[in-house]
Amino acid sequence: MAAKAGDNPDSLMTLATVFCLRNLRKTMCYQGFRNKLCLRSDIFLPSEICDKLVNTYMELVHTDSNFEPVESFFQLFSDPRTTRLTRVQLREDFVRDRDLEAIRKQDLIELHLTYCNNLSSRSLKTLTCFRETLVSLCLFGCNHIFYRNAGAPLACNEDTEDEEESPALETDFNFQGFNRLRLLNLGGLPEEVNAETLLKPLKSLTSLDLSNVQLLGTTFLTQWKDRLASLVLYNVDLSEELVNTMFELVNLRHLDISRESRRSSKFKMTRKTLTAIVQRLLNLVSLDISGHIMLDNCTVPHFEEAMGRPSIEPCKSSIYPFQELKRPLQFLGLYDTTLCNVTHIPAYKVTGSKNEDQVLNAIEAYTEFRPELAHRAINQLFDIARIQHCNQLLRALQLVIAALKCHKYDKSIQVTGSAALFYLTNTDYRSDQSVRLRREVIQVVLNGMEQYQEVTVQRNCCLTLCNFSIPEELEFQYSRVNQLLLKILEPARQDESIQRIAVHLCNALVCQVDNHHKEAVGKMGFVKTMLNLIQKKLQDRMCDQVMEFSWSALWNITDETPDNCQMFLNCRGMSLFLDCLQEFPDKQELHRNMLGLLGNVAEVKVLRPQLLTPQFITVFSNLLDSKADGIEVSYNACGVLSHIMFDGPEVWSMEEPRREIVMKKMWDAIQSWDVSSRRNINYRSFEPILRLLPQSISPVSQHWATWALYNLVSVYPSKYCPLLIKEGGVNLLEKVLELESSQPETKDMARKVMEQCENFKEDPMETNHAQEVNYGQRG
């Protein structure tokens, strides 16, 4: 059997790392003074393991809500004699000055800090501790690191006395002594910082990223003209001076002069400039000119283009300047340019919007540092998945998942990403996806729901969850998904579409799950939340899907769970039942759901006295005559009364209605039902029915139970004959035949049930192909 998309298992190293991080006290650490976490004295960890521990820790902090950060985690790596760190990647506001200070004695080779806005100039001083070993440094988006007293007061100013002191530019720092530094990313460097002065001490740079940096002059770049292999100037205003300086960097292999959009560009990319780039920078293998306006025609007229399939050969290029390339480029960024639409592009990987491949390349290239471009590309992928067909499903899903993980706090990415996931996980693509891949989707969807209460994100996430088999595929996150859905439903006035989807999901999640799941969800406030929704709908005098789904969810969550039944009664559930019955007398499905729920309540012996009032008994008795939803309402009303009757005449303390009259009505109702009726019900166990069989207290209850069994085993033999046999029902039916109190009609039906089971044993092939509808669980 071929492996499904995304089915590769985690490495043993990854599994062991995650396990250790989730169980630090049981594996590597002990509780020290003042509950401080300390590394065990017999632990010595090489850099391969330490790097993996730190980087995986950061990933878990950002993507797993069940993972609790450890206050002194980085302190575990403070001593290089027992732990060795060499390559560390930290991101977002979670990182504090004290975390870097904790590892200052390590001989770091790579340090990547991305969007770490809670770092202040204290961390610049810490950086100098790594100057003799650091080869690669990224400070992308760390806007506050060049300021004293910057960032969040509690985060960056742990040791400052005056938290109100205004931020001041750090003027004492430069890269003096960073002699081994080769790769530097200063993307987003504040305007007040002079890039030339800051970079001057660096003599050996081979890669420099100055994205979104305002350059006062550009000639300083020539100090690395013999070494610089990669230069990124994304969103840097191009000028004649900068372009001429660029041409002197003859050893460049990667040049990025792209922009966020054509609208923001003052510089016009001419054919002459593009030709000069190709002619002067002969070592280029990667070029990004996305977002530029082409001032004059750089493309070959359509009628002059080379014939045949799209080619990457430079001589056939549809873009004139690239015909002079000696070989195809490895990468060419043409996103948000007209050039991406031509036929022949001399590059192995192209970003653009012409087709799926270009769009996926754009998401891949721009996700980490350019979420504004990734957002637009994901939006285009959304259109491809929605209108056309996604041919690279695994890659598309993995890229969208990576973007959602990387930019958990970026609303635009969360909106477009969750929308794309909805279409990428629907029925058309489902058969190609592995369990692991679909679980990854669920994780990032729940992350989005957790982070954003905004309507669009919530709706997209809820709709995406509807593409999964519920509850099976969501069971590994069962508690979390229920908590998030209940949180959505908390506000009294919620967006109608989200409310409807969320209630539907809640209902599906408590259908056909173990009782301990139902009990846990009940303790989260599930019952009260559903009743609040019903109360609101009653006030609006509206019986819609939210109303019906809410009662259905209550029916499901009270099945064989006495605690949840008790909660229903405690939260004025019976009062709402009567109000709904009065307000919506003709809503058949609503009546069925409500009576199914009350059947569950009636199965709990200690709760039945609360149903034994003249008002409730009269209502149940009247509903025996209902023809709503076939026999379902009448059947469920009779079920409620059957359990009440089973407690005997001594508990019947009311004068009206009289017990004998109600029992007579029950007999008449059962006699009127068609035993071959198809059912909108799904029994997981017959136990509550079977307890009504071997008894003489209430013959009508016995008859209702026998009728129920006969209906189910005759209409759905392959499902219910094995269940009845397994739960010992045949033996109990034999006792019904032995009891003198059993009515002849009951005995006759009991024999038919036994015959049906016997016939099924001999011929287990079901001949009745009727399909039951699982609207809810057993009522």
N, C-alpha and C positions, 0 to 999 in steps of 0.2 A: 504493500500500500504506500502510495506517495505521501510524503510529509506535507502537512498543511502549512500555509504561510505563517511565518513567525513561530515555528515550533522548536527552534533550537533551544536546548536546555541551558540553564546557567552553569558556569564553570564551578568546580568544587571550591576554588578560591573565593568566588563571589558568594556562594552559599555559606561558607565558613565565616567570611568577613561579616556578613549581615547577621549571622547567628551570634557572633561575639559582641557586636554592637548592641544587639537587643538584650544581651545577657552579660553585660560587663562585669557585674559583681560575682557572677558564677564562673567566669572564665579567666579574665585577665586582672581583675581589680579586687580591692577590699575597701571597706568603709573606714576611713581614717579619722583623725581628730576633727571634731565639729562636723561630722558626716561628710567630710571631704573625700572624694573618690581618689584612691591612690593605686598606682601600678604595683602589682605583687613583686616582691624582691627577686623571685626566680625567673622573671620574664625578661628576655632579651630579643628584641624584634628588629630584623633588617629593614632596609628602606623599601623593598618591594611590598612588604606587609604593612608598614606604617603609612606609606603613601596611599595604599588601598583603603586602609581604615579611615583616614581623614577624609579622603575624597568621597567614599561611600557614605560616611557620616553626614556630609553636607547634602548629598543627594536625598538621603532619608529624611533629613530635617525639612527639606523643601517639598518633598512629594508624598510623604506618608504621615497622615495626621495622627496615626496611632503611635508614632515614634516620638518619645519624649526626649528633648535635648538635655544634655548633661551640663550643668553649670561649669564644672571645672574640666571639661573634656580635653581642651588643648594643653592643660597643665600636665596631662599624662605623657606628653611628648617634650617635656622641658629639658630632659637630661639626655644628651646624645650618646652617653655611655650605655644606655639601655634601650633607647629608641632612636632610629635614624630616619629622618625625613629628607627627601631630596626634591620631590615634585608635588606641589600642593596647589589645589584649585579651590578658591573660596568665592562665594557670591552672595549678593543681596545684603539687606540691612541686618541680617542675623549676626554678621561678623563684627566684633568689637575690637577696640585698641588692645585691650588686655589679652585677647586671643593671640594676636601676633606677637605680643611681648612674651607670652608663655613659651613660644618656640624660637626665641631670638638666638639661642645658642646652636641651633641646627645649621648645618652647612647646606642651605637650600641651593639647588641648581635652577629650579623653575618655581616661580611664584605668580599665580594668576589671580588677581583680585578684580571681580567684575560687579559693577553696580553696588559696591560696598559703601553706601552713603553714611554709615555710622562711624567711619574711620576719620580720625582727625590727624593733625600734623604730628601727634604722638607716634602714629604709625610710620610716618616718614622717617622719624628718628630710629624706629625699629628696623626699617629697611637697611639702614647703614650697617647693621650687624651682619647682613648677608652680602655685603659689597664684594668681598673677596672670592665668593663662590658663585654668585648669581650669574646665570647665562641668559635666562629668559624672564622678563618681567612684564606683567600686564596690569595696568591701573585703569582699565576702561570703565568710564562712568563713575569713578570714585571722586565725585565732585568736591567733597569736603576735606579730602586728605591734605590739600594744600593750605588749609586754614587752621589757625589755632582757635579753640573754643567753638568749633563748628559742629553741626549735626545735632542729633537728639541729646539733650543735656544728660540724661541718665545713661546714655550709651557711651558717649565720647568723653565726657567730662567727669569720669568717676572720681578723679582726684582734684578737680578744680574747686576752689572755695566759692567763687562767684559764678553761679550758673547763668546769670543775666548778662555777663560780659559779651559784647558783640564779637562776631568772628573777625579775625584779622589774618591777612595773608602771611603765610610762613615764608620768610625771606632768606633764612639761613641754609635751606636745603639745596644741594645740587648733587650731581652724580659723580662727584670727585671720588676716585678710588674704586669705581665699579668697572675695573679694567677688563673683566671677563664678559661683561654684558654684550650680548650679540643681538638679541631680539627684544624690542621694546614697543609696547602699545600704550599710548597716552591719549587714546580716544576720549573726547569730551573734556580735554584740559581747559580749565577756566580761562576766560579772556584776560584776567589780571596777571596770569602767569606768563612770563616771557619764555616761549619755547626755545628760542635760540640760546639764551643764557643758561637755561636749565640743561640743555643737551650738549653744550660746548665741551664739557670734560670727557665725553664719550668718544673714544678714538676708533673703536672697532665694530661699530654697528653694522649688521648685515640685513636687518629687517626693522622697519620703523612704521608705526601706524599713528597717524595724526588726524584721524577722523574727527570732523566737527571742531577742528582747532582753527582759531583765527591767527594767521601768520602775518606778522608785521613786515618781515622780509623773508626772502627764500634762498638767498645765496649761501646761507650757512649749510644747506643740504649738500653742497659740493665737497664738504670736508670728508664725506664718505663715498665719493664718486668711484673710488677704486674697489670698494667693498660692498656697497649697498646692493642687495639682490631683490629686496622686496620693499615697496613703498606704497602705503595706503593713504590716500588723501580724500577719502569720502566726505562729501559735503564741505570741502574746502574750496573757497572761491578761487577759481583759476584766473590767472592774469598772464600777460605776455612774459613778464619776468619769471613767473613760476614755470611756465611751459619751457622757456629757454633753459632754465636751471635743470629741469627734468631731462632734457636732451643730453646734458653732460653726464648723467648717471648711466653710463654706457653698459654697466654690468647688471642692470636690472633684469630680473627674470619675471617678476610679478609687479605690475603697475595697476593701481586702482585709483581712477580719478572720477568715479561715479558720483551721482547726486541722488537725493531722495526723489526728486521729480523734476520734470522739465519746467514746471511753473516757477521753481525757485532758482533757475539757472540764469545768470547774466551772461556768462561766457557761451559763445556759439561755437560748436565743434565743426570746423570746416574740413573739407576733403584734404586741403593742404596740410592741416595739423595732423590729421590721422595718418596721412602718407609719411609725414616726417617721423611720427612715432615708430612706424614700421621700419623706415630706412635707417634711423639713428640708433634705435634700441634693438640691436640684432639678436640679443640673447633672450628676448621676451618669449615666454611660453604661456603667460597668463596676463590677460588685459581685461579691465572692466571699465566701460564707458557708459554704463547705465544712466538713464535720466538726463541725457544730453540732447539738446536740439541740434540737428544737423542743418547747418546754414545753407549749404548748396547740395546738389544731388551727388551723393556718394555711391549710388547704386547703378548697376547695369540695367538698361531698359529691358523690360520683360521679353521683348521679341529678339533681343540679342543674347539672352542667357543661354548657357550651355544646355544642350538637350540631355534627356535622361533623368535618372533618379537623383535626388539631392546628394551632392558630393561635398567632401571636406577638402578636396584638392585645391590648393591656393590658386592654381592657374584657372580654375573654373569659378572662382569666387564671384558672387553677385555683388560684392562690395569692392569697388575699384581699389582702394588702398591696400586691401589684404591680398591682392593678386601678387604683390611683391614679397610676400612671406616665403621663406625658404622651406618651411614645413608647417603643417596645421598647428594651431595653438592648442594647448591642453585645455584651456578654459577661456571663454570669451563672454563677458557680461554685457548683454544688450537689453536688459530689462528696461521697460518704459522708453524705448527708442523705436523708430520706424524700421531700423535695420534688422530686427529679429524676424520680420515677416518675409524676408527674401528667401529664395530657394536654396542657393548654395552658400554655406557659411563654413569657412575653413577652420573649424575647431571641433574637438572631440566632445566638449561639454559646453553648452550655450544656455545662458539664462535669458528668458524672454516670456512672452505671453502668447506665442503663436500656437503652441501645442502642449500636450501633457508633459512631455519630456522637458521642455524649456521651463515650464511652471514648477515642476518638481526640483529641477536644478536650482531655481531661484529660491525656493523654500530652504533647500539644503545649504546654499551659499550664504544666505542672509539672516538665518534664524538667530544665531548667537548674538551678533552685535548690531543688527539692523531690523528690529522687530517691526518697524514701520513699513519696510518692504516685504518682510515675511507675511505680514498681515494681508497685504494686497495680493500676494501670490496664493495664499491659502484661500482667499476669497475666489480667485480664479479656479482653483482646484475644486472648490465647492460647486461652481457652475459646471465643470466637467463631469463630476460625479452625479450631479442632479439631472443634467440635460443630455449628456452624451454617455460615455462609459469609461470608467477608469481601468486602464490596462495594466498599470503597475501598482496593483492594490497593496501589496506588502510594503513597498517603498513609500507609497503615499501615506499609509497608516502610521508607519514608523516615524516619518517626518513630522506629521501633524502631532503625534504623541510627544515627540521631542520638543516641538515648539511650545506646546501647552505646559510641559514640565519646566522648560527653561524660563518661560515668562508667565509664571503663575499669577503675578500681580499686574499683568498688562491686560486691561479690559478688552481692547480691540482684538488681541490675539485670542482671548478666551471666547469672545463672541463668534468670530469667524471659524476658529478651530472646532468648537463644539458643533457648529452648524455643518461643517465638513464631515465630522465624525458620524453625524446622523445619517448622511447618505452613504458613507463608506462602510457602514455596518448593517445596512438594510438587507433584505432577503436576497437581492441580486448578487451580493458578494459573500454572503454568510458561509456558504459551503466551503469556501477557500481559506477560512480563517481558523487558526488553532485556538485551543482553550487559553493558552498563555497570552496570545495576542489580544484576544477579546477581554481578558482580565486586565491587561494594561490599559485598554480603552476605558473600562469601568473605573479604574483608579483615577485617571486624569479627569474624567467626567465628574466624579465625586469631589475631586480637588476644586474644580471650578464652582460646583454648587456650594462648597464650603466657603470659598473666598468671596463670592459675589452674590448679593441679594438682588441684583439688577434683573429686571423682568426677562430681557432677551437671553441672557446667559442661563437663567433658571429654566426657561422654556426649552431652549436647545438641549440642555443636559437631560431634562426629564424625557423629552422625545427620543433622545438617543438611547436611554435606558429601556424604552419600550421595544427596541430592536432585539433585546435579549430574552432568552427563555427565563421566565420568572416563576418561581423563586430560584430555580436551579443555578443559573449562571451568576446570580447575585449573592448566593449564600455565603461565599467567602468574605463578603463585606456586609453581612446581613444587618448587624446592629447599626453600623455607620449609615447605611443607606436609609434605614427607617428613621433614624434621628434627623437626618437632613430633610426628608420628606415631611416629617411632622413639623419641623421648623418652618418650612415653606407654608404650611397650612395654618400656622399660628395666627397671623394677622386676621382680624375680623373681616376686612375688605381686601381680598386678594384678586389679582388678575384672573378673570374667569377661565381662560384657557389653561393657565398653569394649575389652577385649582382642580380642574377636571382631570388633567393628566396625572397630577400628584395623587389624587384620591384613587384613581384607577390603579396606579402603581402600588399604593398602600394595600389595596384590596388583593391584588395579585400576590403580593409578598406574604400575606398571611393565609393564603389558600394553599392547602396541602403541604404544610410544614409541620415539623415536630412540635409537640405541646410546649417544650421548654423555650422554643423560639417565640411562640405566641405569648407565653407568660412574660418573657423578657420585654417584648414590645409593649405589652399591656402596662408594665411598670414605667415605660417611657412617657406614658400619657396618651397612648393611642386611642383608648376608649373615649376619654374626655374630649380629645381633639375632634373625633368624628361626631360626637354629640353636639359640640359647639357649631360645627358646620351645619348640622341638621337644624339647630335652633335658628341660625341665621337665615337659612332657606325658608323656614316656617315664617319668620318675621317678614320676609319678602314675598310670602305666599307663592313660592316657586318650587315646583317639583321637577327638577331637571336631572341630568346624569350625576351631578355631584351629590344630590340628595339620595338617589338610588344606589350609587356606588358606596356611599357612606354607610347605609344600612347593610349592604352586602358585605362590606368590610367588617362590620360589627358581627354579622352572622358568622363569618369565617373565624374571627379572632376569639369568639366565645365557645367555639367547638371544643368540647371536652376540656375546657379550662375554667374551673369554678371561680378562680380569683377574678378573671375578666368578667364573668357573669355577675359577680358581686359588685364590681366597679360599675357595670352598666346600671344596676339597680340604685347604687349609691349616688350616681350622677343624674338622677331623675329621668332615667331612660324610659320608664313605663309612662311617665307623663307625656314625654315627647311622642311615644308610640300612639297614645290616645289622640293627641293633637293632630298628628299626621293622618290618622285614620279618619278623623272628622274633616280635616281641611282638604284631603285628597281622596274622596270615597271611590273614585273610579280608576285609580292608578294601580293596575294589577301587579306589575312587577314590584312596585314598592310594597304592596301588601305581602307578597310572597317572601321578600327579603326580611320584612319585620317579623312575620310569623316563624320563619326559619330560625331567626335569632332567639325568639321566645321559646322555641322548642329546645334550644340549647340550655336556656335558663331553667326550664322545667325539668331537665334531666338531673339537676343538682338538688338532692333531697332537702338540704338545709335551707335552700332558697325558695322552695315551692310554697311555703306558707305566705310569702309576700305576694304570690299570684292568686291566692285563695281569698279573693274579696268579691262581693256581689258585682261590683263594676267590671272587674276583669273577666270573671266567669261569664257574665252576660255577653261581653264583647266576643270572647272566644266561641261561645255557644252560637251566637248570631253568624259568625264567620264560617260555621260548618255548612251553611247554605250557599256560600260563595261559589260562583263558577269562574272566578277570576283565574287567569293563567292555567286553564284546564282544571286539574284537580288540586294544584299545588297549595293554594291558600286554605282550602277546606281540609286537605291532608295534614298540613302543618298545624292548623287549629286543633284538629282531632288528636295529633301527637302531643300537643301541650296538655290537653285535657286527659289523655291516657295516662300520662305520668302523674297528674294530680289525683286521678281516680285510684291509682295504684297505692296511694297512701291510706286508702280505706275510708269508710263512712265516719269513723270517729273524729277525723280532722275537719269534717264538713260541718262547720258550726253555724252557717247562715241558713236562714229560712227560705230565702229566694235568691237565685233560682234553686229549685230542689234538685238533689243529686240524681234522683231517678229520671227526672225529665231530661236533664242534660245527657245522661247515659243513653236514653231512648233516641235523642237527636244524633248522638254519635253513631249508634247502630244504623239509623236511617241514612246518614251521610255515607258511611262505608259501603252500604248496599248499593248506593247510587253511582259509585265510582266504576270506571271501566278498568278492569284489571290488566288490560293490554296497553294502558296509557304510557306514552313516552314521557320521560322525566327530566326536568331541569334541576337535577340534584346529583351530588356525587358523594357516596358514602365511603369513608376510609375504614370504618369499623361498624359492626352490627351490635356491639356490646350493649349500648343503651336500649336497643330494641329487644335483644335476647333476654334481658332481665325481666321483661314483661311477660315472658312465655309460661314458665312453670309456676303459676300462681292461681289462686282461686278468689282473691280479694276483689278483682275487677275483671270479669269475663270480657267486657267490651275493650279493655286495654289489651288483653290477650288477643282478641280478634283483630284489632288495629295492627298489632305487631305481626301477626301471621299474614294478614293481607299485604302489608308492606314487603315482607320477604317474598311472597309469591309473585307480586308484581315485578320485583327487581330480578329474581332468578329466571323468570320466564321471558322477560323482555331483553335482559342483558346477561344471558347465562355464562358466557366466557369470563365475565368480570366478577359476578357475584356468587356463582356456585362455588368456586374455589374459596372465596372469602368466608362463606357460610360454613363450609366443611371445616376449614382451618380453625374457625372460632368455636367449634363444637355445637353449632346450631342444630344439626341433625339429631343429636342425642336429646337436646332440649325439646325438639318437636315430638319426639317419641314420648316424652313425659306429658306433653299436652294431650296426646291420645289416651294416656292412662288416667288422667284426671277426670273424675265424674262431673266436676263443675264446668268443664270445657263444653262449649256449645257445639251442636252437630255441624253447623256451618264452619266453625273454626277448625274442628277436627278434619273435615273434608278438605279444607284448604291446606292444612298442615301436611296431609298425605300427598297432595299435589306438589308441595314444595319438596318433600322427600323424594318423590318420583323424579322430579326435575333434576335434582342433584345426582340421583342414581343414574339417570340417562346421560348426564354430562360426564360422569366417570367412564361410562362405556364408550361414549362418542364425544370427545371434548371439542370437536369442530363445531363452531357456532354457525347455525344456519340463518339466524336472524341478524341481518347486517345493519340494523338501525344504530345510529350513532347518538350517544347521549350528549347533551350540552352541559358543560361544566361551568354554569354561571356562578356557583358557590359551592361550598362544601356541604357536608351533611347538615341538615337542619335539625 
